Amino acid sequence: MEIGCGARVRDFNGRRYFYFWHYERSNGNSMRREEYVGRVDSEKAKADLLRRMAAYHRKAEQEFARRRTRIEQLIASEHTST
């Protein structure tokens, strides 16, 4: 499983655009996706890009916490069942 996200800047006809990239699960595999955000000189695009990155990290942290809790419960049940 791959996790991560970031920003990419692409140039088209002398204009620069932000793209938000991230990994997501698809058919059991991690796939890198890119989403158009807006022009680099746009304050709205900059704010949207930061919001998307923060949301991605929040979701990843919640998933890690969920998995850790599950693993800790499995370990605890193994130690108490003997």
LINBEL-V732699 format. One record per residue. N is the residue number from 1. SS is DSSP state (H for helix, E for strand, L for the rest). PSI is psi in radians with two decimals (999 if undefined). BURIAL is + if it has 16 or more other C-alpha atoms within 10 Angstrom, else -. Layout:
BEGIN
n=N ss=SS psi=PSI burial=BURIAL
n=N ss=SS psi=PSI burial=BURIAL
END
This chain:
BEGIN
n=1 ss=L psi=2.31 burial=-
n=2 ss=L psi=2.45 burial=-
n=3 ss=L psi=2.66 burial=-
n=4 ss=L psi=2.85 burial=-
n=5 ss=E psi=2.92 burial=+
n=6 ss=E psi=-2.98 burial=-
n=7 ss=E psi=2.56 burial=+
n=8 ss=E psi=2.48 burial=-
n=9 ss=E psi=2.24 burial=+
n=10 ss=E psi=2.49 burial=-
n=11 ss=E psi=2.26 burial=-
n=12 ss=E psi=2.07 burial=-
n=13 ss=L psi=0.73 burial=-
n=14 ss=L psi=0.01 burial=-
n=15 ss=E psi=2.56 burial=-
n=16 ss=E psi=2.41 burial=-
n=17 ss=E psi=2.49 burial=+
n=18 ss=E psi=2.46 burial=+
n=19 ss=E psi=2.39 burial=+
n=20 ss=E psi=2.16 burial=+
n=21 ss=E psi=2.60 burial=+
n=22 ss=E psi=2.81 burial=+
n=23 ss=E psi=2.47 burial=+
n=24 ss=E psi=2.77 burial=+
n=25 ss=E psi=2.41 burial=-
n=26 ss=E psi=2.04 burial=-
n=27 ss=L psi=0.70 burial=-
n=28 ss=L psi=0.05 burial=-
n=29 ss=E psi=2.68 burial=-
n=30 ss=E psi=2.27 burial=-
n=31 ss=E psi=2.45 burial=-
n=32 ss=E psi=2.26 burial=-
n=33 ss=E psi=2.59 burial=-
n=34 ss=E psi=2.45 burial=-
n=35 ss=E psi=2.33 burial=-
n=36 ss=E psi=2.37 burial=-
n=37 ss=E psi=-0.85 burial=+
n=38 ss=E psi=-3.08 burial=+
n=39 ss=E psi=2.53 burial=+
n=40 ss=L psi=-0.58 burial=+
n=41 ss=L psi=0.11 burial=-
n=42 ss=L psi=2.15 burial=-
n=43 ss=H psi=-0.62 burial=-
n=44 ss=H psi=-0.74 burial=-
n=45 ss=H psi=-0.73 burial=+
n=46 ss=H psi=-0.80 burial=-
n=47 ss=H psi=-0.71 burial=-
n=48 ss=H psi=-0.72 burial=+
n=49 ss=H psi=-0.82 burial=+
n=50 ss=H psi=-0.67 burial=-
n=51 ss=H psi=-0.76 burial=-
n=52 ss=H psi=-0.71 burial=+
n=53 ss=H psi=-0.76 burial=+
n=54 ss=H psi=-0.74 burial=-
n=55 ss=H psi=-0.70 burial=-
n=56 ss=H psi=-0.80 burial=+
n=57 ss=H psi=-0.68 burial=-
n=58 ss=H psi=-0.81 burial=-
n=59 ss=H psi=-0.73 burial=-
n=60 ss=H psi=-0.74 burial=-
n=61 ss=H psi=-0.71 burial=-
n=62 ss=H psi=-0.70 burial=-
n=63 ss=H psi=-0.74 burial=-
n=64 ss=H psi=-0.76 burial=-
n=65 ss=H psi=-0.74 burial=-
n=66 ss=H psi=-0.81 burial=-
n=67 ss=H psi=-0.70 burial=-
n=68 ss=H psi=-0.77 burial=-
n=69 ss=H psi=-0.77 burial=-
n=70 ss=H psi=-0.78 burial=-
n=71 ss=H psi=-0.75 burial=-
n=72 ss=H psi=-0.67 burial=-
n=73 ss=H psi=-0.70 burial=-
n=74 ss=H psi=-0.74 burial=-
n=75 ss=H psi=-0.77 burial=-
n=76 ss=H psi=-0.69 burial=-
n=77 ss=H psi=-0.54 burial=-
n=78 ss=H psi=-0.67 burial=-
n=79 ss=H psi=-0.46 burial=-
n=80 ss=H psi=-0.25 burial=-
n=81 ss=L psi=-0.12 burial=-
n=82 ss=L psi=999 burial=-
END
